[in-house]
């Protein structure tokens, strides 16, 4: 199958223009068989013409050929830019199939690029992250990774380990020189620098996860304390129904916005009290479930009514990162900011949904991790984080082994760390790891 010429649409259906890709040894011959245009087509030059099948024109198109190895996959490639109607796309793909190409598997174009050495595994993974980015910051992070920033970082850590291995293996090769103390003196700083580098990089995963998936924020509290008004204020428009009647929100309502380059998924929940009917009971259960799974919880307390025992009970039930929001600060206060901080022992922010007071401060608190440094390398893959943790653990074992065992055992731990880092770039990745990565790709990439 790896020698087949493959094709697939590279654009989503429904657009005015569709792009169909071809890659493989017969890509240019298949293009010539279906395309009626200039006799000579240069590398990466769009040409106007028509697609024909069975002697009949089926679409007017632009076509381009790419010569190996100057293509995305490193193979001979071609693209057909046709009209986006489903009939046109289907008929052109049928013509390609009839001339010997087969439909590509998901991610097969990028996999061929990886196998041809056109990109490492970090860049291959970044392709899908760039496609799926929900914010400019996420796209920037994916683009940095696609451009090689993570690969450069990983190979620099591996270079430290290679240098340490050279020092240690010299000591193993010349045991009569009794230079073990010198070996430890020279190799240990390299191992420690690599270990700390692995830990520092792994710790960026939380920020990377937020960039990729966004931050889920559950707004919870008693009925009629201003949860839906806060929800609308943070979104910037009226999404949830707001009335003076308690229990207006019966179900979890969610929507997304982007702040500071990070997607925020806001969840407005039903007010928590003794349910008046079955529908409200279900809504309260969903509110509790939403709060449990959210990254950040906003407990809304009506400042004009003061802190109730029910407010305290709800706060007690919340686990993880919680911010108390004192709402309705345009009304006379029954509780002060200092009293609320003392009562809840967490961050407290005053807001007024009517005029937007406190919105910027609350949004800044929701997004506490800075992720906008243009030069920052951020780990966005759980697999990458786990490999970095594994490498750091092996290096910690190597450090401990210097005084306890012979130098051969130290080199084993260092090589394990090197291999763990190689799983990130693809140097030591197993076929199972590679398969799992490309299985997540969409058709045409």
N, C-alpha and C positions, 0 to 999 in steps of 0.2 A: 504493500500500500504506500510505502514511503516514496516510491518512484512514480506514483500516479500523478497525473496533472489534475489539479483540483479547482473547483469553482465555488463561489458562494456570493450572495448579495452582501455588500459591505455597509449598506444603509438600511434604516428601518423602513418598513412598508408605509405607504400612504403619502410620501413626499412627491414633489413635482419631478424631481430627478432621482434616479437610482444609480448606484455604482455596483457593478458586478466584477469581482476579481477572479483572475486566473493565475495559477502558479504551478510550475513543473516543467519538465523537459520539453513537453509538446505545446506549451502555452502559446508560443508565437505561431506555430503552424495551425493550431486550432483557431486563433484569431484571424489568420489569413483566410481560413476556410469559410468563415461566416461574415467577415467584414468586407464591404466594398467601399474602398476609399483610395488614397494615394498608393501608388505601387511601392514607394519607399517610405518607411516609417522610422524616424530616428529615435534614439533612446529618450524617454521622458518628454516626448513632444505630442500634444493632443492633435488628433487629425479628425476631420469631419468625414462622415460617410453613412452607409446604411448597413444594417444587419439583414442577411438573406438566409432563408431556409427553404429547401425544395424549390429553388429558383424564384422565390417570392420575397419581396421586401416586407419585413415585419416591423422595422422601426428605423427612425433617423437618429443617429447617435454621434458621440465623440468617442474616439478610442485612443489608447496610449499603450505603448509597450515599454518594458523595462528590461534591460540586459543584465544577465548575471555577471558579476556578483553585486552590481549596483542597484539592487532591488530590496524591498522589505524582507523577503525571505532568503535572499541570496541566490535564488533560482531565477530562470527566465519567468517574467511575469507580464500580465497585461490587465488592463481595466477597460470596461465598456461603460460609458456614461449615457444612460438611456432615459426615456421617459419613465416616470415612477409608477405608472399604472400596473396593477397586478397582472394584467393580460400580457403587456409588453415584457415585463420581467420574466414571467413564466415561459413565454415563447422563446426568449433569448437563451434562458438556461437550458431549455429543451434542445436547442440547436447546439449548444456547447456539449451537452451530454451525448447527443447523436454523433458528435465528432471525436468522442473518446475521453472526455473529461468526466470526473465524478464529483458529486457534491462533497464539499469539505466537511470534516468533523468540526465541532465547536473548538475554536482556538488553534486549529491546525496550521493556519498561516503563521501565527506567532511562534508556535512550536517549531516549525521549520526554520524560522529565523534564529531561534535559540540553538537548535541543533547545528545550524550552519555557522555558529559563532558570531552572528550579527548582533546579539545582545546576551547578557547574562540573565540569570534567573530573577534577580531583583528588578531588572528593567522589564522583563516579560510580565511579572506581576503588576508592575506599575501601569502597564497598558490598560488593564481592566479598571484599575483604580482611577485613572484619568478619565476613562469613559463614564464611570459611575459617580464621579465627584459631584457633590451637591452644593459646593461652595467654592469661591475663588481660592480660599486658603487650602482646601483639600486638593484642588487641581494643581496649585503651586507645589504642594508637597509631593504629589504624584509625578509632576514634571521634573522636580529635582531628582527623584529616584530614577526616573526614566533616563535622565541625563547622566547618571552614573554616580551620584553623590553617595548613596549607600554602598555601592560596590567599592568605591574608593576608600570609604571608611573601614569596611570589612577587610579589604586587602592590606590596609595599613596595620590593622591589628594582627593579621596573619604574619606580616613581615616582622613584627616584634617577636612573635613566637618562633619564627624561622631562625632569627638571630640568636635567640636564647638556646634553641636546639643545637646550633652550631657550636656555641660555647660549651654546652654540656657534653656533646659528643666528642669534642676535643679532649675533655677531661677523661672520658671513658676510654678513648683510644690510647692515651698516654698515662696509664695509672701509676707508672713508676715515678712520674714527676711529682706526685703527691700535691696536686694543685686543686683539690676539692674545695678548699676554702676560697680560693680565687674564683673558681667556677661559680660558687654560690654568690660571691660578691658581685660578679659581673652579670650573671643571668637573672638574679632575683629582681632587680629594678625593672627589667624588661617584662618579666612575668607579671609583676604587680601593675605596671602601666597598662598591659593588655587586659588584665582582669578588671581594673577600674574602668577601662574604656568599654568593655562588654556591659558592665553594670550600668554605666551612664547611658549607653545607647538603649538598653532594655527598658530603662525607666522612662524613656520618651513614648513608650507604647500607649500610656493612658491618654496623652495628648493626641497621639496618632489615631487612636480609636475614636476620640471625640471628633476629630476632623473628618474621618471616614463615615462614621455612623451618626454623628450628631449627639447632642446631650438631651436626654429625656428629662423633662421638668414637670412634676406633678403638683398641681395646685389643690390643696386640701384644707379642710376646716369645717366649722359648723355651718348650717344653712344661713344665708342672707348676711354673710360677713363681707362680701365683696369679691368672691372668688372669680365669678364670671366677668366682672368689671376689670379685675386685674388681668385676666386672660386676654380680653379685648385690648387693653392698654398695651400689653407686651407685644401683641401681634400688630398693633397699629391700625386696626379696623374692627368694626363690630362683627364678630363671628358667633359669639354665644348670646343667647337671649338673657336679658337682664330685666328683672322685675322686683318689686318690693315684697312679693309673696315668697315666703320660705319654700324651698323644695322645688324651685323652677327647673333646675338641672337634675334630670332623672338618670342620665347616663353619662359616661365619660365622653367628652368632646375633645378632639385633638386637632392640631394644625401645626404647621411648621413656619419658621421664620429663620433668617440668618442674621447673626450679630457678630461683628468683628471677624468675619470669615468662618465662623463655626455655626453649623446648622443647629437650631434649637427645636425640639419637638415638645410643644406645650400641651399639657393634658388638664382640662378643666373637669373636675369631678363633682359628683353629687355631695351635697352637704351631709355631714355625718351626725345623726341623731337617732332616736328610736323611730323606726320606720312606721309610716302611717298606712302603708298598703304594700302589696307584694312587689309592685313595680319599683317603689322606692327602696325596698329592702335589697332587691337585686342591684339597683344603682349604687347603693352604699357598699355592697360587697365588691363591686367593680372598682369603686373609688379606692378601697383598701388594697385591692390587688394592684392597681396602677401605682399607688404610692410605694408599695413594696418593690416594684421593679424599676422605679425611676432612679436616675443618677442623682438628682437633686429634688428635694421636697420643699415646697413653699407652703408653710402653715400660715393661713390668713387669720388674723385676729382683729376684730372690730375695735379700734382704738376708742371710739366714742362709747362703747358698751363696757369696756374693761375686760380683764382676763377672767374667764369662768373656769369652773372645775372641768367642764367638758373640753375646753381648749387644752388644759393641762393633760387630760387623759389622751387626747388625740396626739399631742406632742410625745407623750410617753410611748405611744405605740409605733412611732416613726423610728426607723433605723437608718443609719447612714447620714449623709450630708443634708442638713436641714437648716433652712432660714425662716425665721419668723417675720412675717410682713404685717405691720400695723397699718390697717386700711382706714380710709375715711378721715384722713388727717386734716381735712377742711372743716370738720366738726369739732366741737369742744371735746377735749381729751378726758377720758376717765382713767387712763393709765399713761405714765410717761415712758420714754424710751429707756431710761435707766431702770425703771421698775420691771419692764418687760425683759431686759437683758438679765436681770437678777432672777426673775421667775423661771426663765427657760434655759439660761446658761448656754446661749448660742447667739449667732449673728441675728440682729434685729434691724429692719429697715422700714422707715415710714414712707407711705406712698399715698397719693391722691389720684384715683383713676380719672376723676373729672378733668383735672388740668395737667396730668402727666408728671406731677411732682414725684421724685424718687425713682422714675423709670430707668434713667441712665445708671444710677447707683446700683439698682437691683440687677440690671443686665450685666454690669461689670462683675458683680458677685457671682452670678450664675456661671460665668466663664473665667474661672480663676487662673487657668494655666495659659501662659503666653505661648502662642504657637505661630507667630507671624514673622519671625526672623528669617529673612530671605536665604541665609546661609545655613540654617539649622537643618540637620539630618534627623528626620523623625521616622521611627519605626511604626508602620501602620498594620503590619501583619502579626497575628498571634504566633504563627509558625516562626517568624524571625525572632520574636521576643523569647520564645522557648529555647531556640538554638543559642541565643546569647546567654541566657541563664545557665544552660548546660555547659557552655564554654567557660563561664566564670566559675562554676562549681568545680570543673576539672582543674582549672588553674589554682584554685584554693587548695585542692588536694595535692597538687604538685608542690606548692609552697611548703605544705606540712611535711611532705615526703623527703625534703632535702636532708633533714637531720635524722630521719627514722629508717630509711631504706637506702639502697644503692641508687646511683644515678640513672641506671636503666629504667627503674620504675618511674622516676621523674619524667623521663622522656615520653613514656607511655601516656601519662596524664596530659602532657603538653600536646602530643599528637591528637589525642581525643578532642582537646579544645580546638585545635586547628581544623579538624574534620567537622566539628559542629558549626564552625563559622563557614566552612565550605558548603554546607547544606544550604546556606542562605544564598550564595552566589551561584550555586549549581555545580561547583567543582567536585563535591562529594555527595551530591543529592542522589538518593536511590530512585529507581524507576517509579516506585510507588509515589514518592513525593512529587516527582515531575508530572505524573499522570493526574494527581489530585489537583495540582495548580491549573493545568490546562483544561480540566473538566469543568472549571467554573467560567470559562470564556464563552462569549456569545459567538454565534455563527458569523463568519466573515472576518474574524480577527485572528 
